Amino acid sequence: MKNPLSRVTAVLTTCLLLSFLSLGCNRQKEGEEAVAWVNGEPIRFSLFWDEIKNRYNEVAEASSPQQDVLLVLKKKVLSDLIRERLLLQEASKRGVRVTDDALDARIEQIRGKYTGSPLRKSLIEHSMDYEQWRQALRENMIMEALFAAVVQQAGKVADQEISQYYSSHLDEFLIPESVQLNQIVVKSRSTAKRLLRRIRKGESFEALAAKHSIGPEREDAGRLGTYQRGELPVKLEEAAFSTPTGKVTSLVETQHGFHLLKVVRRIPPHVRSLEDAREDILTKLSVEKKQDFYDNWVERLVQSSDIRVHASLVQLVVKKESTQPLPLQERGKP
């Protein structure tokens, strides 16, 4: 499924294709030529071309011929706009609405991501109309609500499905070897050596960490946490995984200072139990079940709709993502 906010993100992208436009960057106009008709409702050229411009950066690469990029975009954009129009029509039939309050709340969430730069200013800098952007966001929220309504019929994931997934994907639940560590980190080598001598004479590592360490873990008596291979800086990892349980590593120097690590516990590689993994599997399968149900529902909606594409573009949309052909019919000018 297309990310519900992809259009919202796209409209913030700079228009880079102005040099390719022969008809300018006009918005949809009454009587303007359509590129497609969805159940009799036209998709105008301006909307089609603006969407191509908005998405250009998402697929363009410096090494890609511009005409190749445009061909890919035309196919994708036309297909997406047809489906989007179908979904909005279906939402209207079902009475799905987004209130102004809900829309304003979502806009405030988005504003929070523009720290130091007001949303309106950002839109102006990208030559986009605020009300147009607001309407695009409303439509995407409507499609989100439609998705939620449709997938309520998807059914629940059965316990047997969870068990079957677990037994056939054991490699996903393999937990590598890990070590539980306590740490002392100090600024000078001499201080670290002095502390190491005191530890080897029997003083408490944890008490010394609480008193002398400059790391934030000093507040918890030096308790650093549990780490797998690849989660620590190389020097610390080599020292930790080569030191026996209950022992303290030799002095390790990093950019943060001089470290002493105590290996509190070593946890061998093991497979998570089914019970431990159950919720994660349930979430994964539930998402997949809903998505599959929705995709099939959209497929049926497409197949039962009257979709007509302008004769000059009909060859572009011959297949959808599922590889099933769209039931297109050619049509000339509106």
C-alpha positions in Angstrom: 0.0 0.0 0.0 1.2 3.5 -0.8 2.3 5.4 2.3 -0.8 7.5 3.2 1.4 10.5 3.7 3.5 10.1 0.6 1.6 12.8 -1.3 2.0 15.2 1.7 5.7 14.6 1.7 5.8 14.9 -2.1 4.2 18.3 -2.2 7.1 19.7 -0.2 9.6 18.6 -2.9 11.0 21.3 -5.2 9.7 21.4 -8.7 12.7 20.4 -10.8 11.0 19.6 -14.1 9.9 23.1 -15.1 12.2 22.9 -18.1 10.3 19.9 -19.4 6.9 21.6 -19.2 5.3 22.7 -22.4 2.0 23.7 -20.8 3.4 25.4 -17.6 2.7 24.6 -14.0 -1.0 25.5 -13.9 -3.5 24.0 -11.4 -6.5 22.0 -12.5 -8.9 24.2 -14.5 -12.5 23.8 -15.6 -12.6 22.3 -19.1 -8.9 21.4 -19.0 -8.0 18.2 -20.9 -8.2 15.0 -18.7 -5.7 12.2 -18.7 -8.1 9.7 -17.3 -11.7 9.2 -16.1 -12.7 7.2 -13.1 -16.3 6.3 -13.0 -16.9 9.4 -15.1 -14.8 11.7 -12.9 -11.9 13.3 -14.7 -8.3 13.4 -13.6 -6.9 16.6 -15.1 -3.6 17.0 -16.8 -2.4 19.6 -14.3 -2.9 17.2 -11.3 -1.1 14.4 -13.2 1.9 16.6 -14.2 2.2 18.3 -10.8 2.4 14.9 -9.1 5.2 13.9 -11.6 7.1 17.0 -10.6 6.5 16.4 -6.9 7.9 12.9 -7.0 10.8 13.5 -9.4 13.5 13.6 -6.7 12.3 10.3 -5.2 13.3 8.3 -8.3 15.7 10.5 -10.2 19.5 9.7 -10.1 22.3 11.7 -11.6 23.1 8.8 -13.9 19.5 8.3 -15.0 18.4 9.7 -18.4 15.7 12.2 -17.8 13.3 10.7 -20.3 13.7 7.3 -18.6 12.8 8.9 -15.3 9.8 10.6 -16.8 8.5 7.3 -18.4 8.7 5.5 -15.0 7.0 8.4 -13.3 4.2 8.6 -15.8 3.3 4.9 -15.3 3.5 5.1 -11.5 1.7 8.4 -11.1 -1.2 7.6 -13.5 -1.8 4.3 -11.8 -1.7 5.8 -8.3 -4.0 8.7 -9.2 -6.6 6.3 -10.6 -6.5 4.2 -7.5 -6.5 7.2 -5.2 -9.6 8.6 -7.0 -11.3 5.3 -6.6 -10.6 5.2 -2.9 -11.9 8.7 -2.4 -15.0 7.9 -4.3 -15.6 4.8 -2.1 -14.9 6.8 1.0 -17.5 9.3 0.0 -20.1 6.5 -0.6 -19.4 5.2 2.9 -19.7 8.6 4.5 -16.0 8.7 5.6 -15.2 12.2 6.7 -12.3 14.1 8.4 -13.3 16.9 10.6 -11.5 20.3 10.6 -10.5 19.6 14.2 -8.9 16.3 13.2 -7.2 17.9 10.3 -5.8 20.8 12.4 -4.5 18.3 15.0 -2.6 16.4 12.3 -1.2 19.7 10.9 0.1 20.6 14.3 1.9 17.2 14.5 3.5 18.0 11.2 4.4 21.5 12.2 6.4 20.0 15.1 8.8 18.4 12.6 9.6 21.9 11.2 11.6 23.2 14.1 12.7 26.7 13.6 10.8 27.0 10.2 7.1 27.6 10.0 5.2 25.2 7.8 3.7 27.9 5.7 7.1 29.4 5.0 8.4 26.0 3.9 5.5 25.5 1.6 6.0 29.0 0.0 9.7 28.2 -0.5 8.6 25.1 -2.4 6.1 27.1 -4.5 3.1 25.2 -3.1 -0.3 26.5 -2.1 -1.1 26.0 1.6 -4.8 25.3 1.0 -4.0 22.8 -1.7 -1.6 21.1 0.7 -4.2 21.1 3.4 -6.7 19.5 1.0 -4.2 16.8 0.0 -3.6 16.0 3.7 -7.3 15.8 4.3 -7.7 13.3 1.4 -4.8 11.2 2.8 -6.4 11.1 6.2 -9.7 10.0 4.6 -7.9 7.1 2.8 -6.3 6.2 6.2 -9.8 6.1 7.7 -11.1 4.0 4.8 -8.2 1.5 5.2 -9.0 1.2 8.9 -12.7 0.6 8.1 -12.1 -2.0 5.4 -9.5 -4.1 7.3 -11.9 -4.6 10.3 -13.2 -7.5 8.2 -9.8 -9.0 7.8 -10.2 -11.5 10.6 -7.9 -12.3 13.5 -4.6 -14.2 13.4 -5.2 -17.8 14.8 -2.8 -19.4 17.4 -2.0 -22.0 14.8 -0.8 -19.4 12.4 1.5 -18.0 15.1 2.9 -21.4 15.9 3.4 -22.3 12.2 5.2 -19.0 11.6 7.5 -19.6 14.6 8.5 -23.1 13.6 9.2 -22.2 10.0 11.2 -19.0 10.8 13.4 -20.0 13.8 16.3 -18.2 12.3 14.5 -14.9 13.0 14.4 -15.6 16.7 18.1 -16.6 17.2 19.7 -14.3 19.7 23.5 -14.1 19.4 25.9 -14.3 22.3 25.8 -11.3 24.6 27.4 -10.0 27.7 26.1 -8.1 30.7 28.6 -5.4 31.7 29.4 -2.9 34.4 31.7 0.0 33.5 34.1 2.5 35.0 35.4 5.3 32.7 37.8 8.0 33.8 39.7 10.8 32.1 43.3 9.7 32.9 45.3 6.6 32.4 46.9 6.9 35.8 43.5 7.0 37.5 42.3 4.0 35.6 45.4 2.0 36.5 45.1 2.9 40.2 41.4 1.8 40.2 42.3 -1.5 38.4 44.9 -2.3 41.1 42.3 -1.6 43.9 39.7 -3.9 42.2 42.3 -6.7 41.8 43.0 -6.3 45.5 39.4 -7.0 46.3 37.6 -3.6 46.4 34.1 -3.5 45.0 34.0 -2.6 41.3 30.5 -1.2 41.7 31.4 1.0 44.7 34.4 2.4 42.8 32.2 3.1 39.7 29.7 5.0 41.8 32.5 7.1 43.2 34.9 7.7 40.4 33.4 7.0 37.0 32.6 10.0 34.8 30.0 8.1 32.7 26.2 8.4 33.3 26.1 4.8 34.5 27.9 5.9 37.7 24.4 6.8 39.0 23.6 3.0 38.8 26.8 1.7 40.3 28.4 1.4 36.9 25.7 -0.9 35.4 26.1 -0.5 31.7 23.7 -3.1 30.2 23.7 -6.2 28.0 25.2 -6.1 24.6 25.5 -8.4 21.6 28.4 -8.4 19.2 28.4 -5.3 17.0 26.7 -3.1 19.5 29.8 -1.8 21.2 32.8 0.1 19.9 35.3 -2.4 18.5 37.9 -2.0 21.3 35.3 -2.4 24.1 33.7 -5.4 22.3 37.0 -7.2 21.9 37.8 -6.7 25.6 34.4 -7.6 26.8 33.9 -10.8 24.8 37.4 -12.1 25.5 37.1 -11.7 29.3 35.7 -14.5 31.5 32.5 -14.0 33.6 33.1 -12.2 36.8 36.5 -10.7 35.7 37.5 -7.2 34.8 39.1 -6.3 31.4 42.4 -4.7 31.0 42.5 -0.9 30.5 40.8 0.1 27.2 41.3 3.6 25.8 38.7 5.3 23.6 37.8 8.9 22.6 35.7 9.1 25.8 38.5 8.2 28.2 39.9 5.1 29.8 37.5 2.2 30.4 37.4 -0.8 32.8 34.6 -3.3 32.1 33.4 -6.1 34.4 31.7 -9.0 32.7 28.8 -9.7 35.1 27.2 -12.4 33.0 27.7 -14.1 29.7 24.6 -15.2 27.8 25.2 -17.9 25.1 23.4 -17.9 21.7 19.9 -19.1 22.1 16.5 -19.1 20.4 13.7 -17.0 21.8 10.8 -19.1 23.1 7.5 -19.1 21.3 5.8 -17.5 24.2 8.4 -14.7 24.3 8.1 -14.1 20.6 4.3 -14.5 20.4 3.3 -10.8 20.5 5.9 -9.9 17.9 4.6 -12.6 15.6 1.0 -11.6 16.2 1.8 -8.0 15.3 3.6 -9.0 12.1 1.0 -11.5 10.9 -1.8 -9.1 11.8 -0.3 -6.3 9.7 0.2 -8.7 6.8 -3.3 -10.1 7.0 -4.8 -6.6 7.0 -2.6 -5.6 4.1 -3.5 -8.7 2.0 -7.2 -8.2 2.7 -7.0 -4.6 1.7 -5.0 -5.2 -1.5 -7.6 -7.8 -2.6 -10.4 -5.4 -1.7 -8.8 -2.7 -3.8 -8.3 -5.2 -6.7 -12.0 -6.0 -6.7 -12.8 -2.3 -6.5 -10.6 -1.6 -9.5 -12.0 -4.5 -11.5 -15.6 -3.4 -10.9 -15.0 0.3 -11.9 -15.2 2.2 -15.1 -11.7 3.4 -15.8 -10.9 5.1 -19.0 -7.5 6.6 -20.0 -6.7 9.1 -22.7 -5.7 7.4 -25.9 -2.2 8.9 -25.8 -1.5 7.4 -22.3 -3.4 4.1 -22.4 -0.3 2.1 -23.0 1.3 3.4 -19.8 -1.1 1.8 -17.4 -1.3 -1.8 -18.6 -0.5 -3.5 -15.3 -0.7 -2.7 -11.6 1.6 -3.7 -8.8 0.0 -7.1 -8.5 0.8 -7.6 -12.2 -3.0 -7.9 -12.9 -4.2 -5.8 -15.9 -6.3 -2.8 -15.3 -9.7 -2.8 -17.0 -8.9 0.2 -19.1 -10.7 1.7 -22.0 -9.4 4.3 -24.4 -11.0 7.6 -24.6 -10.2 10.8 -26.5 -10.7 14.3 -25.4 -13.4 15.0 -22.8 
